[in-house]
Structure formats: structure tokens, C-alpha cells
Amino acid sequence: MRTLQNIIGSFILAALLFACDASDRPDSSKPKARGDIGEIILAIDSTKWAGPVGDELREIFMEDIPGMIRSESMFNVHRVDPRALNRMLKMSTNLVYVTTFDDKSASSQVINSQFTKESKERALADKNLYTLRVEDEYAIGQEVLYLFGNNEEELLTNLRENKGRIQNLFQIRARGRLEKAILARKNSEASSITKDLLGIQIEVPASYQIAKAENNFVWLRQPTPSANRADISLFFYSEPYVSEEQTFPANILKLRDSVARQHIFGDPEDPTSYVVTEKQIIPGFRNMVINDNFTVELRAPWKTNNLSMGGSYLGYFMVDEEKGRIYYMEGFVYYPNEVHRDALREIETILLKTDINWTEEKGA
């Protein structure tokens, strides 16, 4: 492994948000990174993992996804002893090392030995320096992240203050990998119809087909779910923006349920099977800005009114003040007794590619 002396000072926290895609680089003699999307190999001493540092790392990497029908963690984490990192594990797509320089355990010393004396002195002089990011360290397409501190107190402080940024790094990487896989082939007909009916640009995999399309509403669905494949639907809706009150969480829920009640049924032959939000679990809301548009992310469970079906959903409520319209787009999952995290990540990847600012001139 190359020494960290000359690069540790240049990889500060801001670098977490600006990744280069290794797959776009020239060929290398290194192997291709391996690992499932959203999988993280975490190399840390067992005592540290059992203590406060481990608790904080679980808060970062194993935090429950909000609004789920059952507990599911954000990432799939495998903790390993640094001394047990063999060649195969070192080729993992996401590899995270965690240590403190005052730790004399054999496991932490394996990590600490990769830092030079000058690097440690630099960290000692700057208590806010706690992360080093190295791409393609052992394999092409790999992200290696070092999380370190002079002592446990400093490391804990930095982990708590930068939880969201660390999560964001691996969320962006997961979506980037997934996007290449699922959007290699697209449904151009669905894109054309949403342009005509809603004036927005969407990109959806070819596996999705149009279930319903009418003025200001489009419903897309994968027609062949299986034991190994979730039943995923996407729908898009738009109406005029008339008041800031439309952006309030309670009103977003009302809008969402109103649209679903009118258009989406577990059984089209049964008018009582319309889809509603499950109120027994508190929905998760998050404000953000996407392409200069105020956006509210909504995560919650759903059920059919007649209780025949249920699952999880992820929605985005967007405001385009220039057009004077609001847009609601959602993906919902039906996958009984199975993990929904991967399906929701697919939904997130697709929906975040939607461009509500699309115009004929822009698209030309």
C-alpha cells in the first residue's frame, strides 16, 4: 500500500461529497472491486466495536430507515478484525478502517502502521482531521475510508458531528452503481408519456410498464415480480401550486392519499382496495433542495384499505415556483416478509433522476 504521508492533508471532510467514478478511468492491473450494493466491510478492533465508538458507527451505518413496516438498516455492514483482512476482503467495494492512534491493541496497530509519523503529527495538530478517503486502493471501483482520531473522545466527536456526511458518501456511491445497472436500458414510451401529461423528464428501466396514464397522472409498474424480485410501482402526479400550506407534511400526506385513493387499487375490481398510508407507524419527512426546487422526502408504510396488501413507500413532493406547479412522485413496494431496503434504493435512484424543470427547449 502506498504511504499516506503525502495525501492525508489533502483529503478533508469536504472531499466526502465529491467522488470520481473509477469505472470511467483507464484500465488498471488491479482487479475489479467486489460486493453487493450498499454492503460495507468495517475493519475495527473488537473492543472498540463493543464500546462507544462501535455504538456511534452503528448509528451511522446501521441506522434504521425511517417509515418502514419493520426495522431495516441503511447499509449491510460486516465487521471484521483488521488482522483477518485477506485479499478477497480487501477487494470489497466499500472498505472502512476505524482506529485511534493511542490504541495499542494488535488489531488497531495493523491500521495504525499504515500511517507515517508525520501523518499522525498532522492529525495531532488538527483535532478536526478525522477522515481519509482513498479510491481504488486495492481494486478498481473501490472506496476505502479511514476514520481515525488521536484518541476515542476526538473520534467520537467527529463521528457525531459528521454522521450525515459519512452516510451521504455511501448512499451516493450505492445509487451510482445501481443507476448503471438498472438504467442501461430505458422505457422511452414512459418517458414520452410523462413529458406529454406532466411536462417532466423521467428515466425508468425498460422492465417497468405503463399501468395507467391520464391527465396529470402516470402509474408505472414492473409486471413480473417473483420470489427474488419485489413488486415495485412508481407514480407521478402534478397540480397547481397555490399556497405554501401545500408543503406542510400533513397536507402532503393528504395529497398523497387522495391521489392513491383515486388511481391505485390492490384489486382493480374491488373499489375498497385503494391504497392509503399506514398511520400506525410515524412517517419520516426530510426537507431538501433538488435542482433548485424545494423538496420534501416522505418515507412511510402503505396498506390497501381492505387490508389485503401492504408495504413501504418513498415519495418526493417538489415545488416548481416558476411553473406554478407542485409535483408528487412515489415508488411503493409490495414484497411480503422480505427486506424492502434494496427495492427502496432502486426507487430512490429512479426518482432522483426525474427532472421537473424539463422544457421542450431544454430537451431539444
N, C-alpha and C positions, 0 to 999 in steps of 0.2 A: 504493500500500500504506500502511496506517495505520502511524504510528510505533510503535516497540517500547518507547519510554521508560517508559510508564506500566504496561506489563504484564509486562515481563521479570522483575521481582522476585517476582511472584505465581505464576509457573509454575516451580516447582521440581520435583525428581525425583518426589516423591510423586504429582504430577499425571499422571504417565505412566500410572498404573493406573486412572484414573477418567475414562472418556470419555463424552461426551454424544453421542447419535446425532443427527446433523444432519438426517436424514430425518424426524425427528419434529417439527422446528421449522417455523414458518410459512414460506410461500413467500417466495423472495427473487428479486431481479433477477439474481442470479448464476446461471451455468449449472450443470448437474449435473456432478459430478466424473466423470472417465473413467479406465478402467484395469482390467486383469484382477485378480481376487482374488489377493492375495499378490505383486502387482507393486509395485516401489518405484523411483521416479526419484531418483537420488542426484546432487546438484549439488555438485561439488568440483573444485578446481584439479587439472590433470593431474599436476603434480609431487607434490602431496600424495597423490594416488591411487596413485602409483607408489612412495611411501615408507612409513614405519612407520604413519602414520595410515590409509592405504589398506589395509595389512595387517590392522589392527585392525578396520576396517569390514568387510572380507571375513570375518573371524572372527565378526562379529556377524550380518551379513545373509546371508552365503553359506556359513554353516556347514553341513556335511553332516548330513542327517537320519540319526540312528543306526539300525542294524539293517536297512539297505536292501540289496537284492541288488546294487545298483550305486550309485555316488556320485550324490546329488541334493541340491542346496542347499535351504535352508529357504525362501528367498524368490527371486523372479525380479528381479534388480537390473539397472537400466540406468544406467550412469554417463554424465553429460552435463557439458559445460563450462557454468558458470553464465552465461556470455555468450551461450550458444546456447539459453537457455530461452525459447522462443517462447510464444505464447498457448496453444497446444494442450498443450504440456508442462506449463505452469503449472496446467492444469486436472486434472492427474493426481490420482488418489485418494490416493496416498501420495507425498509430496514431501519429501525430506530435504536440507537445506543443511548443509554442513560447512565450517568455516573456523577460522582463528586470527587474532586481531586484530593480530599482529605480521607477518602475511604481506602483502607489498607487491605480489604478483602481480596482474595485471589481473583475473584470474578471481575471486580471493578478495576483491578490492576491491569487486566487484559485490555480494557478500554483505555485506561489512562496512559498506557505505554504507547499509544498511538499519537499522543500529544507531546510536543517538544517542551523543554523547559521554558523557552521563550513564549510559547503559546499559553502556557499556564500563568506565566507572569503577566501577560496581556489581559487574561481573564481576571487575575487578581486585582489589577488596576481599574477594571471596569466591571462593577457588580451587575450591570445590566446586560453584559455579554454572556449569553447562556446557550446559544444555538449555532450550529454549523451545519450547513446543507451542502452535500456533495452529490452531484448527479453522475450516474454511470460508474460508480466506484468499483464495483465488481462485475457488472453486467450492463448491457445496453438497455435503456428504458427504465433504469433503476433510480429510486430516490433513497439516499441514505441521509438520515437526520441524526445529528449528535445533540443531545440535550445534557448540559453539564452545569456545574457550579463549583465554586471553591469549597462550599460546604452545603449541607442539606437545607439550611434556612434560606440561603440565597437562591438555590434551585427552586424550592417551593414557592418563593415569592414570584419568581419569573414565570413559573408554570401557571400560577393562578392568574396573573395579570395578562397572560397571552394565550389563554385557553382557546379562544375563538380563532385566533390567527393560525394556531397549530392545526386545529380541526379543519380550517378552510383549505390549508395546503393539501391535505389528503382527500378532501371532498372534491376539489378541483381536479386533482390527478385521476380520481376514480371516474368522474364524469368524462374527462378527456379520453380515457381508454375505452369507456363504454360507447361514447359517441362514434368512434371509429368503427366499432364492431357493429352497432345496430343501424347506423345511418349510411352504410356503404351502398345500400340500395334503398331508394325512397319511393313513396307513393305520390307521384306527380299529380294524379287526379285529385287527391285530398288537398294538396297544396293549392291547386287551381280553384277548387270549390270554396275553400275558406277565404281566398282572395276576393272572390265574387260576392260571397254572402256577408263577410265580416270586414273585409278590407285589411286583412293581416296576412303575414307570411309565416307559414309553418313548415317544419321539416319533420316528417314521420317515417318510420321504417316501412318498407314495402309490405310487411306482414300485417299491417293494420288496414282495415277496410271500412268504408263508409256505412254506418248503420242507420243514420238519419241526417238529413240536411234540409234546412229551410231557413227563412229569413232570420238572420242574426243568431243562428244556432247550427252547430255541426257536432255530430257524435261519431267517433271512430272506435273500432273495436278489433281486437285480434280474434279471428273466428275459430281458432283451433287450439284452445288451452288443453293442457294434459296434466298428468301427474307430476311431470317435471317442468311444467310451464304454467305460470299464473295466467288467469283471465284478467286482462288489462283493458280498460276503456279510457278514452280521452274525450272530453267535450269542451267546446268553445262557445262563448256567448258574449254578446255586446248590447249595450243600450246607452241612451244619452246620459251624460254627466251633468247633473243639475244642482247638486248640493254636496258640500263636504261631509254631511251626515252619512252619505252613501259609503264612506270609507270607514265608518265605525265598525268594529268587529261584530257586534250583534246584528247590524244591518247587512254585513257581508254574508253572515250565516243565513239570514232570511232570504237574501237574493239567491244564494246557492241552493237552498232547499226548494225555493219557488221554481227555479229552472228545472231542477231534477224531478220535482213532482209533476211538472207538465210534460217532460220529454222522456224520462228514463224509468223503465219498469223492469223488475226481475222477470216477470212474465207478461209480455205484451197483451196477452188475452185476459189478464187479471188487472183491472183498474185499481185494485187496492194494493198492488205490489210496487208502488212507486218508491223511489229511493229518498231517504231522509238521513240527516245527521244523527248519530247515536249520542244522546245527551248525557249518558251516564259517565262518560269519560270527558274530561275537560279538554277542549280543542287547544292546539298550540298556534299562537299567532306571532308573526315576526314582521316588522316593517323593514323595507329595503328600497333601494333605488335600482331599477333595471333600465338601461338605455335612456337615462334621464327621466324615467317615468316613476312616480310614486307607486310602490307595490306593497301589498300585504300578502305574506305567505300564510297559508292555512293548512294545518295538518289535523285530521280528526278521523274517527271511525264512522262508518256508514252502516245502514241496515235497510232492508226493504220494510215498508210499513206493515206488511203482513208477517214479518219476522222469518221469511223463508230463506233469506240470504243476508250476508254482511261481510264487512272487510274494512280496509283502511283507504284513506284518500289524501291526496296532496293537491292543493289549489293555489292559484295566484290571481289576486284581484289587482288590476292595473288601471291607472288613470292616465288618459291622454288628454291633457287640458287643451292642447292646440286643436285637436279634432272635436273636443267637447264630448268625449265618449269614455265609458268605462268598459273594461274587458274582464271577463272571468273565464279562466281556463283551468281544467282539472283533469287529473288522472285518478281512477279508483281501481282497487284490486279486489278480486274475489279469488281466494286461494285457501280454502278451509284447512285449518290445523297445520299450515306451513308458514315459514318465515316470509314476511312481506318486504323486508328491507331491500332486497335486490330489485324487486318489481318497482318499488317506490323510487329507487335510484334511477331506473330506466325512465320512469315518468318525469322525474326532475330533469334529467338530461334532455329529454324531448321538449318539455315546456319552456325551459330556459333558452331554447333556440328560437322561440317564437318572437317575431318582430311585429309589434303592434304599430310601429311607426312606418310601416311599409306603404309606399305610394306607387302608382303606375310609373311615374317619372323615375323614382328611385330604383324600382325593379327592372326598368328597361335596360 
